[in-house]
Amino acid sequence: MKNKTKKNIVRIGLIQTRSESGPVPNLKKIILQIKIAAAKGAQIISTQELFTTPYFCQTENTQNFDFAESIPGPTTDALCKVAKSEKVVIIASLFEKRGKGVYHNTAAVIDADGKYLGKYRKMHIPDDPAFYEKFYFVPGDLGFKTFQTKYAKIGVLICWDQWFPEAARLTALAGADILFYPTAIGWKPEEPQQTASYHAAWETIQKSHAIANGVYVASVNRVGKEGGLQFWGQSFIADPFGHVLYRASSAKEEIVLADCDLNLVEQTRREWPFLRDRRIDAYPPILSRLIEK
Amino acid sequence: MKNKTKKNIVRIGLIQTRSESGPVPNLKKIILQIKIAAAKGAQIISTQELFTTPYFCQTENTQNFDFAESIPGPTTDALCKVAKSEKVVIIASLFEKRGKGVYHNTAAVIDADGKYLGKYRKMHIPDDPAFYEKFYFVPGDLGFKTFQTKYAKIGVLICWDQWFPEAARLTALAGADILFYPTAIGWKPEEPQQTASYHAAWETIQKSHAIANGVYVASVNRVGKEGGLQFWGQSFIADPFGHVLYRASSAKEEIVLADCDLNLVEQTRREWPFLRDRRIDAYPPILSRLIEK
C-alpha cells in the first residue's frame, strides 16, 4: 500500500522548559531556546502553555491577572522579531488581556517573515483542584482555527482541548496538517500511582487524534515542580499513524525536534479513508449535552 | 481523588474464534462457547463480527448474499433460547437480510431473559482491498443506539465504526456504560511491517473512546487465516481510564473475560469532567464533510 510519493518535510521544534520566576526571565529564555531550535533546523516552534509565567492557576488570586497582556502586544512584538530573524514560525501560548475583566488562555501564531498571523483562544477550560482555570479564563469565542504559515497549515489547541475529539476533528476538517497542543499538565507528587494512568491516557488520546484525522500531533508540556504540581514533560510528536516520532523526558528541559513529511497526511488518508465515510447525516445529536430519550 | 464507592460489577465475555466453514458449525460452536463463558460467570457475551461465516467480503460475489438472514430470525431465535437458559445477555453480529437487495451488517442484542431487545446496523461501511463491504452492506439507518439490558446499559458499534470518535461519543451520550465492538480485522501476511502500526492504531483509537467518554470498551476480533487475510485477534477490554484489563492472543481461540465496575463510569467522569466542558455551541461545523473557507 505504500505510495512512493515525494516527501515534503517540515521540522518541528517544541520547547519543553522549567518556568523561571516570571515574564522577563521566561521571555529571555524562550528567545534563546527558539534560536537554538532554529539553529538545529526547526521551522515551526511552539512554546509550552502560558510560557511567560509559572502555572499560576493552582490558586485563585486576582493579583495574577497582572500577568495578562494584549495580543498582539509586547511579547508577540518581541517574538515577531525573532521569527523574522530566524525565519521560523512561532506558536506562543500567552495569558491574554482582552479588556478589563475579560481574559483568555490564548496562543498567538507568528509567521516565518515575522508577521503576526492571528490567535486561537482555548475553547475548553478545565476546573479541577490545582487547575482553577475557570476562575481566570473566559472560554474562547474564536472557534477552532487553522493558520496558513510559510511551512505548513497548522492548527493550535491548548491543553484541556486535548481530551475532546471534536476539537481535533474540527481543526483537521478546517485543513490543519499538524495540530499543536501547548500544555501544562502534571501530577501531585503524593499521588504517584494515578500519574502513570493519567499520563498514559493523555498520550493515548492525543495519538488517537492523529489517527482519527490523519494528521501530525505535537504536544509540548512543561517540566519542573511548581507549588503542589510536578509537571510531567514528555512532550511528543506523533505521525498520522499515531507513531511517536520523539518523546521527551519527564524531568529535563529539552528541545523536541522531529521531521514531519506533510505528504503523509494525504497518503494516510488514502489508506485509511475515514473522512470519506463519516456519517455526517447521523451526527447532529453530537450537539447535545446528553441524548435523553 | 479516589472515591470509596460501592462496586457494581458486571462480567463481560468476548468470544474470539476461528471461523468454521459456514453457518451451521459456527452457530453450534458459538452456542457451546457462550455456555462455557456463562459457566465462567460471564453476564454479557459478544460474538465477533459476522460470526456465522468466514469473512466473505474479501471478494465481491453475489452468491454470498445467501448467507444473509432476517433479524430477528433463525439465528437470534436459537440464541434467545441460550440467553434464557444461561441467563446471559448476548450480542450477536450477523448478516441481515432486510429485504430483496437490501442487506445490512447488523448486531442483535438479546437480554438475559431470552427477549430480543433490538438491533444496531453498522453505520460506517469500509471499502478497501479485501474488505469490500460497500458491495454488501447498506449503511445503517437506525442511528447510534443503546440497549438497557439486565446487567448494564450498553452500546454496540461494529468494526469500521471503531475509527470514528463521533460514533463512540454519540453512543456514550445516549447512556451506554460499555461499548461493544464486534470486529473482523487482520492483515495481509505479505505486509507484516504495516501490521504492527495498524494494530497499535486500532487499539489506541478504541482506548481513546474509553478515555474521552469515561466508558468501558470491549472489542472482539476473530483469529485465523481466511483467504488472503490473517485476522489478528487481540480482543480486549479497556476501562474508562483506557487501561487494558485483558488482551487476548493474536492467534488462539479464546474467551476474554473481565470484571467491569460500572460505578467507575460515574467516578471517572467526576475526575475527568469532559462531558461538563464540551463546547456544543461551537461544534456545528463537525456536521460538514470538510470546512472550507
Boltz contact constraints between the chains, C-beta under 6 A:
constraints:
  - contact:
      token1: [A, 123]
      token2: [B, 279]
      max_distance: 6.0
  - contact:
      token1: [A, 124]
      token2: [B, 277]
      max_distance: 6.0
  - contact:
      token1: [A, 143]
      token2: [B, 282]
      max_distance: 6.0
  - contact:
      token1: [A, 163]
      token2: [B, 274]
      max_distance: 6.0
  - contact:
      token1: [A, 165]
      token2: [B, 165]
      max_distance: 6.0
  - contact:
      token1: [A, 165]
      token2: [B, 212]
      max_distance: 6.0
  - contact:
      token1: [A, 166]
      token2: [B, 283]
      max_distance: 6.0
  - contact:
      token1: [A, 166]
      token2: [B, 286]
      max_distance: 6.0
  - contact:
      token1: [A, 169]
      token2: [B, 286]
      max_distance: 6.0
  - contact:
      token1: [A, 170]
      token2: [B, 285]
      max_distance: 6.0
  - contact:
      token1: [A, 170]
      token2: [B, 286]
      max_distance: 6.0
  - contact:
      token1: [A, 173]
      token2: [B, 290]
      max_distance: 6.0
  - contact:
      token1: [A, 173]
      token2: [B, 291]
      max_distance: 6.0
  - contact:
      token1: [A, 174]
      token2: [B, 291]
      max_distance: 6.0
  - contact:
      token1: [A, 197]
      token2: [B, 241]
      max_distance: 6.0
  - contact:
      token1: [A, 201]
      token2: [B, 211]
      max_distance: 6.0
  - contact:
      token1: [A, 201]
      token2: [B, 241]
      max_distance: 6.0
  - contact:
      token1: [A, 201]
      token2: [B, 242]
      max_distance: 6.0
  - contact:
      token1: [A, 204]
      token2: [B, 204]
      max_distance: 6.0
  - contact:
      token1: [A, 204]
      token2: [B, 207]
      max_distance: 6.0
  - contact:
      token1: [A, 204]
      token2: [B, 208]
      max_distance: 6.0
  - contact:
      token1: [A, 204]
      token2: [B, 242]
      max_distance: 6.0
  - contact:
      token1: [A, 205]
      token2: [B, 208]
      max_distance: 6.0
  - contact:
      token1: [A, 205]
      token2: [B, 211]
      max_distance: 6.0
  - contact:
      token1: [A, 207]
      token2: [B, 204]
      max_distance: 6.0
  - contact:
      token1: [A, 208]
      token2: [B, 204]
      max_distance: 6.0
  - contact:
      token1: [A, 208]
      token2: [B, 205]
      max_distance: 6.0
  - contact:
      token1: [A, 208]
      token2: [B, 208]
      max_distance: 6.0
  - contact:
      token1: [A, 211]
      token2: [B, 201]
      max_distance: 6.0
  - contact:
      token1: [A, 211]
      token2: [B, 205]
      max_distance: 6.0
  - contact:
      token1: [A, 212]
      token2: [B, 165]
      max_distance: 6.0
  - contact:
      token1: [A, 241]
      token2: [B, 197]
      max_distance: 6.0
  - contact:
      token1: [A, 241]
      token2: [B, 201]
      max_distance: 6.0
  - contact:
      token1: [A, 242]
      token2: [B, 201]
      max_distance: 6.0
  - contact:
      token1: [A, 242]
      token2: [B, 204]
      max_distance: 6.0
  - contact:
      token1: [A, 274]
      token2: [B, 163]
      max_distance: 6.0
  - contact:
      token1: [A, 277]
      token2: [B, 124]
      max_distance: 6.0
  - contact:
      token1: [A, 279]
      token2: [B, 123]
      max_distance: 6.0
  - contact:
      token1: [A, 280]
      token2: [B, 287]
      max_distance: 6.0
  - contact:
      token1: [A, 282]
      token2: [B, 143]
      max_distance: 6.0
  - contact:
      token1: [A, 283]
      token2: [B, 166]
      max_distance: 6.0
  - contact:
      token1: [A, 283]
      token2: [B, 287]
      max_distance: 6.0
  - contact:
      token1: [A, 285]
      token2: [B, 170]
      max_distance: 6.0
  - contact:
      token1: [A, 286]
      token2: [B, 166]
      max_distance: 6.0
  - contact:
      token1: [A, 286]
      token2: [B, 169]
      max_distance: 6.0
  - contact:
      token1: [A, 286]
      token2: [B, 170]
      max_distance: 6.0
  - contact:
      token1: [A, 287]
      token2: [B, 280]
      max_distance: 6.0
  - contact:
      token1: [A, 287]
      token2: [B, 283]
      max_distance: 6.0
  - contact:
      token1: [A, 290]
      token2: [B, 173]
      max_distance: 6.0
  - contact:
      token1: [A, 291]
      token2: [B, 173]
      max_distance: 6.0
  - contact:
      token1: [A, 291]
      token2: [B, 174]
      max_distance: 6.0
